[in-house]
């Protein structure tokens, strides 16, 4: 009998392994005919068999009919419910179990973690520990997975400690799960340590570690790890290749290829190398990997290669169409995105939520916010991602009023905001200087437990800084436990915005001392501080750091460096750096032209402007402000007028009030005041205080009292509390010896309670900076000069 039972159990196991439903039923019938249905061992196997074949009702029926059940019986039916994702029934059954072993606990914890009930999984785990059960490697793997999904690093670290205590930390299964947990929690240091502790890392270990490094923007290290994986002949599967393609998709992949040569390769070349590897390994028909290739090429702006892969894919999915639509958005091609949407529907694919969000992003990135709003309004039930996308569109286009209005509508519809929503709306409120509303959002963030989130903290620091409440911003900064580079940048930018440039330097120094590496934004902010303080020595120190850390070819930082040297008076150093830059853009050219303008070198500014046109770089409105300013300051009146006239005719740039101001200043400096007055009368935007102030200054130089009176009257009409028209008009009368008129103007200024801000200047010396204030004693501004150290 025992031999027959063992034989039947073996046959059932074969049916379980192969999901042989018909053969299993025949064996079940044979068991019934042989009167072996009371055999618990065979019944347990039958429960497992029906569960494997997704016949949960048959498993339960068999379980209910069993005359005798053991722990394996209960575990078998529990496993059946868990496999069928009937977790409520599994919970009820688990509570009814007369006894439980570690398999029972593992089965339920694993099922909860797999089905998105991570918090419940941890609750069951804690109960298991309270009842005295010791976790196994299966338990810890499921718990680490739940901790990673919940970003609960504290619980993960406690489980890490338990794994060390019971000797499972070196288990491959546990080690990989632990590494994945730290990676999802963005604890890159812990992830690196966990990777190092894995005795023999496999493809899962390498894939998780590459993803962690990429997520922390350490893409060069991620590439090195992939090279190490190849050198060590670790099995490379489609998941590993998808992971490294994700690294290639990130911006700023830098100078690291998949080889060890010193050649500098663009990120697209790295992706092409991985693409070749996928073909070599025979994965070109893998739809998941093909979608990763599409994602890589579109994010690197290579839409031609993406389209070539797309049209040659044997099978496509919604993901494939969505990636192509997103790629069009990245290239600001909303019309092409609409074309892909139409093709998608023509081929029988139904647009999903991701499709709608990608279309929305494409419209907004292409500057067509109205089309984006129409698409958003057409959604029956917009997702939170859709709300965030349209809010971000309005905020980036500085239509803050509409963003706030839409946010209120979102609240009326009872859509719960997330940290991204709150960060966007904080930016809009800061743009409108609505600090009280910002405080309300701050309160909402605390209620929703977002107050410790560093992403939202950066938004709060920015909002309070822009509203002039820098002390509040500092308090938020000081309460953050783990600071990242974004928070440091927000704090330094806030200090600089509030003219606390010396203090911004102090924070920059503290950030370096804490081992934090500055980003492009960090350097741009601190260089702006150098420029505002006219601190050339400190600017040179920052420049040296940039050279050592490889930011010399970054256009954003390079533009800030040119601006610093120009404002500190060393325009030749600015030009030297400009000439060495590899990746110049319109902003870089503008900064250099404006640098010449600031330093009175108009001829060189005009020559550089002509060189810019010759290089094929398209000038924008700021370019013309810079070159027209240079012409004005250097007396190049006719050249300025010629460039001004070419704006609309040759370059399609509509002149704004700033461009008119430059020409009026140029004419005024040359004494051609009548022409300046005629131009003002022809202007579409004459109600601007700066224009009349510039004209009034020119009238003072050329002693044109009649026009000066008109300019002063216009200024007083536009801005009664502006001290400039009083002071300038009084100075004109004084220079002409008309003392009574000068006295009358100053008397009128006093009666209207208009106060002129005192002027001051400063010099830099070895002990700090000396400030000279009008009608005041000389005083030290900076007793302890900040020195930027490594």
Beta strands, then each sheet from edge to edge (+ up, - down):
strand 1: 760-765
strand 2: 768-773
strand 3: 779-782
sheet 1: 1+ 2- 3+
end
